[in-house]
Amino acid sequence: MSKSTIIKELIHHSIEESTAIERLYLIALELGYTKIIKWCENELQGYPPDVIIPDYRHIGLGVIIYSGVKGNVKLENAILQPEIVSNKFDQILEFTKINSNITSVKRISKGTTFSIDLNWLITHVYKVSNIQCLRLRMDYDTSVLQNIVSSVRIKLIKAFILLESKFGNLDNFDIDYSQANQDELNNLKGELENILFYDNKSLQ
């Protein structure tokens, strides 16, 4: 049974993910685990445009909604058939990688729905279908964002359980790493990276 307070708090949802990430960040800084430091920074601050977004932050395609004119009929919040933009799916998917910081993701996830702007596709839709869109978006249920938050929380639980197994109770910020040799610390780094980046699958 885990003894560290932070693990119990994560399990009982009594600590914010961002606070737990900050704790992991301090440990990674002390150990010099560069990739884990960067993961923590990206989750806390948001992922920059030039950074690869982790798979657990890819939400896939939602329901494409438009308001505009089809034939002689004015429509509001109508569903656009996906085949109309099927040759643009790869470009659309680039917009479905959620790069916001974990606090923002959690805040938005408390609603019921959210949207991604697709107005940049209005001209393409008209050329393909003659539908004159005034607004174009892709709608999602916020459960996809809740899944991101849950993924981060589970990763944190696994990471802290691993750290506790190596160093004992983590409640004291002054963790003694002196008993671990360099090979052990390198192995620990690989195990933590496996949890955070590879969903605990075997490293390739």
C-alpha positions as semicolon CSV with decimal commas, in nm:
position;residue;x (nm);y (nm);z (nm)
1;M;0,000;0,000;0,000
2;S;0,134;0,342;-0,096
3;K;0,241;0,555;0,200
4;S;0,324;0,885;0,031
5;T;0,062;1,155;0,070
6;I;0,088;1,269;-0,291
7;I;-0,010;0,924;-0,422
8;K;-0,311;0,910;-0,191
9;E;-0,411;1,261;-0,293
10;L;-0,390;1,174;-0,663
11;I;-0,596;0,859;-0,612
12;H;-0,863;1,048;-0,414
13;H;-0,861;1,350;-0,649
14;S;-0,773;1,584;-0,363
15;I;-0,475;1,741;-0,540
16;E;-0,462;1,922;-0,873
17;E;-0,268;1,755;-1,151
18;S;-0,062;2,072;-1,194
19;T;0,048;2,062;-0,830
20;A;0,156;1,699;-0,862
21;I;0,343;1,781;-1,183
22;E;0,530;2,057;-0,999
23;R;0,636;1,801;-0,739
24;L;0,760;1,565;-1,010
25;Y;0,933;1,861;-1,173
26;L;1,137;1,927;-0,858
27;I;1,244;1,563;-0,840
28;A;1,338;1,558;-1,210
29;L;1,543;1,876;-1,163
30;E;1,732;1,722;-0,871
31;L;1,806;1,409;-1,074
32;G;1,884;1,594;-1,398
33;Y;1,623;1,401;-1,599
34;T;1,603;1,639;-1,896
35;K;1,316;1,475;-2,086
36;I;1,100;1,451;-1,776
37;I;1,175;1,815;-1,690
38;K;1,056;1,914;-2,037
39;W;0,741;1,700;-2,007
40;C;0,654;1,873;-1,681
41;E;0,716;2,218;-1,831
42;N;0,501;2,141;-2,134
43;E;0,213;2,009;-1,924
44;L;0,231;2,313;-1,694
45;Q;0,284;2,581;-1,959
46;G;0,139;2,426;-2,274
47;Y;0,314;2,261;-2,567
48;P;0,498;2,500;-2,805
49;P;0,424;2,477;-3,180
50;D;0,756;2,304;-3,257
51;V;0,708;2,024;-3,003
52;I;0,560;1,681;-3,080
53;I;0,227;1,652;-2,895
54;P;0,193;1,323;-2,701
55;D;-0,056;1,068;-2,836
56;Y;-0,280;1,097;-2,530
57;R;-0,348;1,458;-2,633
58;H;-0,473;1,364;-2,983
59;I;-0,855;1,376;-2,980
60;G;-0,927;1,273;-3,340
61;L;-1,215;1,394;-3,556
62;G;-1,534;1,537;-3,410
63;V;-1,865;1,637;-3,569
64;I;-1,827;1,908;-3,833
65;I;-2,093;2,178;-3,800
66;Y;-2,169;2,471;-4,030
67;S;-2,399;2,766;-4,055
68;G;-2,465;2,902;-4,403
69;V;-2,662;2,851;-4,721
70;K;-2,720;2,519;-4,899
71;G;-2,905;2,571;-5,224
72;N;-3,175;2,822;-5,135
73;V;-3,198;2,715;-4,773
74;K;-3,034;2,901;-4,487
75;L;-2,912;2,659;-4,221
76;E;-2,786;2,702;-3,866
77;N;-2,571;2,444;-3,691
78;A;-2,613;2,180;-3,960
79;I;-2,392;1,873;-3,981
80;L;-2,149;1,873;-4,274
81;Q;-2,096;1,536;-4,437
82;P;-1,734;1,437;-4,362
83;E;-1,665;1,318;-4,718
84;I;-1,679;1,682;-4,830
85;V;-1,354;1,748;-4,645
86;S;-1,211;1,394;-4,654
87;N;-0,903;1,502;-4,854
88;K;-0,829;1,756;-4,579
89;F;-0,838;1,511;-4,288
90;D;-0,461;1,512;-4,239
91;Q;-0,461;1,891;-4,208
92;I;-0,765;1,888;-3,981
93;L;-0,602;1,634;-3,750
94;E;-0,315;1,877;-3,690
95;F;-0,570;2,101;-3,516
96;T;-0,695;1,815;-3,297
97;K;-0,373;1,785;-3,100
98;I;-0,447;1,961;-2,773
99;N;-0,148;2,177;-2,674
100;S;-0,301;2,379;-2,388
101;N;-0,162;2,344;-2,038
102;I;-0,322;2,081;-1,815
103;T;-0,500;2,341;-1,599
104;S;-0,676;2,488;-1,906
105;V;-0,764;2,143;-2,039
106;K;-0,923;2,052;-1,706
107;R;-1,114;2,381;-1,685
108;I;-1,265;2,338;-2,034
109;S;-1,340;1,970;-1,963
110;K;-1,588;2,074;-1,692
111;G;-1,826;2,201;-1,960
112;T;-2,038;1,981;-2,186
113;T;-1,902;2,056;-2,533
114;F;-1,623;2,250;-2,700
115;S;-1,530;2,334;-3,058
116;I;-1,232;2,372;-3,288
117;D;-1,252;2,648;-3,548
118;L;-1,252;2,523;-3,909
119;N;-1,332;2,850;-4,085
120;W;-1,011;2,808;-4,286
121;L;-1,196;2,533;-4,477
122;I;-1,489;2,750;-4,587
123;T;-1,350;2,813;-4,939
124;H;-1,272;2,444;-4,989
125;V;-1,623;2,340;-4,881
126;Y;-1,778;2,582;-5,130
127;K;-1,561;2,455;-5,416
128;V;-1,647;2,092;-5,342
129;S;-2,016;2,120;-5,248
130;N;-2,145;2,471;-5,334
131;I;-2,239;2,508;-4,968
132;Q;-2,177;2,870;-4,865
133;C;-2,059;2,848;-4,508
134;L;-2,056;3,152;-4,284
135;R;-1,912;2,955;-3,991
136;L;-1,750;2,614;-3,975
137;R;-1,636;2,426;-3,667
138;M;-1,580;2,078;-3,526
139;D;-1,771;1,990;-3,209
140;Y;-1,667;1,752;-2,933
141;D;-1,805;1,615;-2,613
142;T;-1,572;1,726;-2,334
143;S;-1,517;1,361;-2,236
144;V;-1,222;1,367;-2,478
145;L;-1,060;1,635;-2,261
146;Q;-1,149;1,448;-1,943
147;N;-0,961;1,152;-2,091
148;I;-0,649;1,369;-2,128
149;V;-0,669;1,476;-1,763
150;S;-0,723;1,114;-1,655
151;S;-0,425;1,001;-1,863
152;V;-0,200;1,258;-1,697
153;R;-0,328;1,166;-1,350
154;I;-0,266;0,794;-1,409
155;K;0,084;0,867;-1,541
156;L;0,158;1,070;-1,228
157;I;0,030;0,796;-0,998
158;K;0,248;0,538;-1,172
159;A;0,550;0,769;-1,164
160;F;0,519;0,843;-0,792
161;I;0,457;0,478;-0,706
162;L;0,779;0,395;-0,891
163;L;0,969;0,671;-0,711
164;E;0,833;0,556;-0,375
165;S;0,950;0,200;-0,449
166;K;1,302;0,334;-0,504
167;F;1,331;0,600;-0,233
168;G;1,058;0,529;0,020
169;N;0,808;0,785;0,148
170;L;0,805;1,096;-0,072
171;D;0,650;1,335;0,179
172;N;0,991;1,473;0,270
173;F;1,117;1,704;-0,005
174;D;1,476;1,611;0,088
175;I;1,484;1,271;-0,082
176;D;1,815;1,091;-0,034
177;Y;1,943;0,981;-0,374
178;S;2,292;0,903;-0,247
179;Q;2,223;0,533;-0,195
180;A;2,148;0,480;-0,564
181;N;2,434;0,424;-0,807
182;Q;2,444;0,575;-1,155
183;D;2,318;0,258;-1,327
184;E;2,017;0,252;-1,094
185;L;1,944;0,619;-1,162
186;N;1,973;0,562;-1,538
187;N;1,733;0,266;-1,515
188;L;1,492;0,478;-1,312
189;K;1,504;0,751;-1,575
190;G;1,417;0,497;-1,845
191;E;1,128;0,358;-1,641
192;L;0,986;0,706;-1,576
193;E;1,017;0,802;-1,942
194;N;0,841;0,478;-2,032
195;I;0,549;0,577;-1,809
196;L;0,523;0,937;-1,927
197;F;0,595;0,899;-2,299
198;Y;0,516;0,542;-2,397
199;D;0,214;0,462;-2,178
200;N;0,425;0,206;-1,992
201;K;0,490;-0,002;-2,305
202;S;0,830;-0,149;-2,368
203;L;1,081;0,102;-2,496
204;Q;1,162;0,043;-2,861
